[in-house]
Amino acid sequence: MKVPSIKYSIPKDSQENPFDRLGESKFFLYANGLTYSTSNLDLFARIRSNQMIIDAIPMGYKSILVLEKRMLLSQQHTQKEFSLLKGAELKQHFKTTENTFTIHSYNPDENLLEHLVCPTSQYTPPYYKAYQWLSELECLTYAKRLAASHPNFNICVSRLLAVENWH
């Protein structure tokens, strides 16, 4: 299976692509490109003071999303499901425990990675809210329909843990 390229080669101790069905790591960053995924959520906490992130992701016209994989899909089949952290575990790292979800699709035929807009979004600033589903079930249902109608696509459904404006 082809996976999207990694734009930011962090964390250094991981080479696991977030779209890799054989991988076990479930946390990654998206900032108009992907990082490797990791099992160590501490690596992505406190973004503004995290030297690894500051060195790897140039500032300017983007937001950094901290994501937790929920499901990888392709060709109408659930490829892999990930259990989500519970509230107490999340509060150790982030202020919010909202359950909003997002979808990234990868078309290997065109080598195109897309962050999908939620069709029911009321697109209002900040821009990243247009990419969020407030319902896990609605997000997973949309992702499954997308996989069914685009057999070559690889899809990653994730929970949004934090957003950091990176300007």
Residue, then its C-alpha position, 0 to 999 in steps of 0.5 A: m500500500k502506498v502512503p503519503s510522504i512525510k513533510y516533517s521528519i519528526p519525531k526522530d525516533s520514529q519512521e512510522n507513517p500515520f497511514d501505515r496499517l501495520g503501525e501501532s503509533k497513533f499520535f501525529l501532527y498535521a501542518n499542511g503536511l504530515t509528521y511521523s506518528t508516535s506512541n509518546l504524546d508528550l513529544f507533541a505537548r507544549i508546541r510553542s516551547n517544543q524545540m523539536i517542533i520549532d526546528a522542524i516546522p517553519m512558522g508561517y500561514k498554517s496551524i499545527l494540529v495534534l491528532e490521534k488516529r481513530m481509524l484507517l480505511s481503504q476500499q470500503h473496509t475498516q483496515k484498523e481501529f485505534s482506541l481513543l485516550k480517555g478524559a483523564e489521560l488527555k488532561q495530562h497533556f491538553k486543556t481540552t477534551e472535546n471530541t471533534f474529528t477530522i479526515h485526511s485522504y490520500n490518493p496514491d494515483e495523484n500522490l495527493l494528500e487532502h484534509l477534508v472539509c466537513p460538508t455540514s460545517q458552518y465555515t467560520p473563523p478559525y478556518y480549521k473548524a471547517y475541517q471538524w466533525l462534531s460527531e464521531l459517528e457522522c465522521l466515520t460514516y462519511a469516511k466509509r462512504l468516501a472509501a466506498s466511492h474512491p477505491n484507491f483512496n487511503i483514509c485516516v480518521s483522527r480526533l483533534l487534540a489541539v490546534e496551535n496557530w503557527h504564524 
